[in-house]
Amino acid sequence: MKYCEIRRFLNLTTSVIFTMLLAVSLSSFGQENSDSSSPLGVEVEQVNINHADANTIARVLDGVGMSRAEAIVNFREEYGDFADVEDLLLVRGLGEVTLRNNQDRISFD
């Protein structure tokens, strides 16, 4: 191979690698610190568990129906605000799997 052919090959290879790195970089831009997105980058609705009514809780949380949402509100009114997801385990009928599946939908602000 001649020098100019090697140089052309290296330039082309460098351009291809740069383009691939740029594409990967742009596809993940802004996803690192997104608190309200799923692993696929899709925005999910959140509910403030300390202020929402039962209808909103039932609508936003997967696997939580109206009776369980009312239990959350009743527990909150009787014992006070929830500090974290683990506190929700004190509500009768709420399990770890349901809370794990909804952890990105629950806020406490």
MOMO-V876436 format. One record per helix or strand. SS is the DSSP state (H for helix, E for strand). FROM is the first residue (numbers start at 1). TO is the last residue. If there is no record, write none. Layout:
ss=<SS:SS>
from=<FROM:FROM>
to=<TO:TO>
//
This chain:
ss=<H:E:E:E:H:H:H:H:E>
from=<3:37:43:47:54:66:85:96:106>
to=<27:37:43:48:60:79:90:102:107>
//
